[in-house]
Amino acid sequence: MITEIFRLAEGQEDEKIQRAAEIIRAGGLVAFPTETVYGLGADALREEAAAKIYAAKGRPSDNPLIAHIADRSALYELAASVPDWAERLADAFWPGPLTLVYPKKAIVPDGTTGGLKTVAVRMPSHETARKLIRAAGVPIAAPSANTSGRPSPTTARHVLEDMDGKVDCILDGGDVGIGLESTIIDATGPIPVILRPGYISVEMVREIVGEAETDRAVEHPLGQGETPKAPGMKYRHYAPRARLVIVTGGEEAVMERINGLTTEYEAAGTPCGVICTEETKAGYRCGNKKVIGSRKRQESIAHNLYAVLRQFDKEDTKVIFSESFDGGQLGQAIMNRLKKAAGYHIIRA
């Protein structure tokens, strides 16, 4: 398969989106930008199209996909029931980086839902994504457009690194905005349960509906035999090729511990990387330092996380030591991705 790249130059956007929509309708695969990360899209209502997504990504078939819609009316074609509190969340955050999980109607194939009797639905705010969904005329199943387990793509170049020859086309819409996948909320019970944190925090959810909980799998790996309720819950995700270690503690203690570790490893001939911030970069004496953003602008850390992990892959780094980024609106989401990328390898400074 030859992967075409459709760069969305001004004046040609609609034509290229229409061509991509034709590929979706024909059962093919299209990578496209959203406000979170690039998605790998196929017709959510065709079992064989969903199977192509799993094959292209090398993704376990019990890892459910998210159905992307462009209009609220499409939700009621997919979801068997929608609680009032979920309607209020959709009113507040759609279109946007929020995915809601509902009991599914029979029209949604088990291949799209990973065999679950629920369906995850999201209405993206990215204009290209919504134009593509409308042009295709079907909900589009779209996990992140990367090889399963790798850092998610935030540029079309990242998609091409993983998906060249595996997808029909890539809609190149430049860099994404947020850089972390959507918040996923279980809407099958009496109150919201956060299954995956994202830009929309549990505090923001509580402001709309009052009560909300966070699933234990957000902070801890699923146990043997446990079924993932949403993408990103069960398997190692977002991981660079190097071993990633998170170092927690006070700022000075973390820098001292990472400096000691990088000195030790590099003396033994092991190339090391350090994920740091604008505020701490001057405190590291060795290692391949990469500034992920500023603690004063937490959104910059979220935006750059996956790009930084991919940069290390190109530089033959063997071990990466990362500061931790708890606290603030995006802290839980950033740390959720880092912990999964590190396989929950965390040390205290």
Disulfide bonds with the S-S distance in Angstrom:
none
